[in-house]
Every structure is written in structure tokens, then in C-alpha cells.
Amino acid sequence: MTELLITAVGRDKPGLVSEVSEAVFDAGGNIEDMDQVVMRNIFVMSMLVSFKNPGKPVKRLEALLKGKEKKTGLKISVYRVGSLLRGGKPAK
């Protein structure tokens, strides 16, 4: 199983959680945990996502999230949890 941490930051507006969640669903991922807060109209979200089959689904998610960045104006980063725990950098 592959676990990813997705972070998203940007100007708050309706539908942001839905947009990121839709990309996860479309790529075949499962949302394990999620947190979000709005601070002075700045949206901040972190989402822990798992994939049973790594590889193509993860690549698909990364491509879908690039599209969501353009659509929403969010800055979205994807981290592989195992790599992050070892001091790794964003996956994209």
C-alpha cells in the first residue's frame, strides 16, 4: 500500500475540499484522514490518502491535482509518507 500526504493552500472559496477529494476519488485513492482550517480567508488543508496499487494511480492523481491547481488557484503538494518520514521532498 502507498500512502500520500496532500497539502493544499490558497484563497478560501466554496468547493475546495470537494475539488481535491474528487481528484483522489477519480485516481482510485482512499481518504484515510483529513484536516482543514481557514485563517484570515486562507484555506489550509492536509489529507492522508492511500492506494492499494501504487504506480499508475499515483501518477494519475498527481496529474489530476495539477489540473485542480489551475482550476482552484490552490498550491497543492504531494508527499510520499514513507519518504517524508525519512526527510524526503515533495513527490512533484
N, C-alpha and C positions, 0 to 999 in steps of 0.2 A: 504494500500500500504506500502511496505517496501522499505526504501532507504538505500543503502550501499555506503560507500566511499572506493574505492580500491586504494591503493598506490603501486607503483612498482618502484624499484630502482635497478640498476645494470650497467654492462658494456654495452655501446651502440653498437648496431649492427642492421642491417636491419630486419624488420619484427616484432619488439617487440610490437608495438601498435596493429598490426594485431593478434598476438597470444592472447593477453589479451582480445581484442574485440571478438574474436572467442569464447572464453570461456563464455563470457557474453551472446552472441547470443545463443550458444548451451544450456545454462541453462534457456533460456526464459526471460532474462532480457532486459531492455531498457536503453541505454546510454543517460542520461539526460544532462551531461556536462563533459568536459574532458580538461585537460591541460597537456602539456608535454614540457620538456626542456632538452637539453643536455649541461652539464657543464664539460668541460675538459674530454670528452669521457665517462662521467657518465650520464646515462639515468635516468630521474626522471619523473614519470607520476602520475597524480591523476585523477580518473574517478568516477563520481557520477552516480550510477546505481539504477534503480527502478524495483521492481517486484510487479505485481498486486496481486499475491498469494504467501505469504510468506511460509516458511516451506521447503518442499522438493526441490523447485527450488534453494533456497539459499544454502541448504546443497550440492546440485549438483554443484553449482558454486564454492563453497569452495573446493570441491574435484577436479574439473577441474583445478582450479588455482594451486593446489599443483602439478599437472602434468605439468603445464606450468612453474612453478618454476624450476623443474628438467630439462625441455627441454631448457629453455632460460638462466638459471643462475640468473634470477631476484629474488630479495627478495620481495615477494608480501604479503601485509597485507590487511585485510578486516575489516572495522569498520561499525557497525550499526549507522547510522546518529543520531537517537534519543538517543542512549546510549552515543555516543561521545559528544553530546551537554550537557549531564549530567555528563561528566567526566569519561566515560567508557573506557574500554580497547579493543584491537583488538578482533574481533569475533573468531579468530582461535588461 
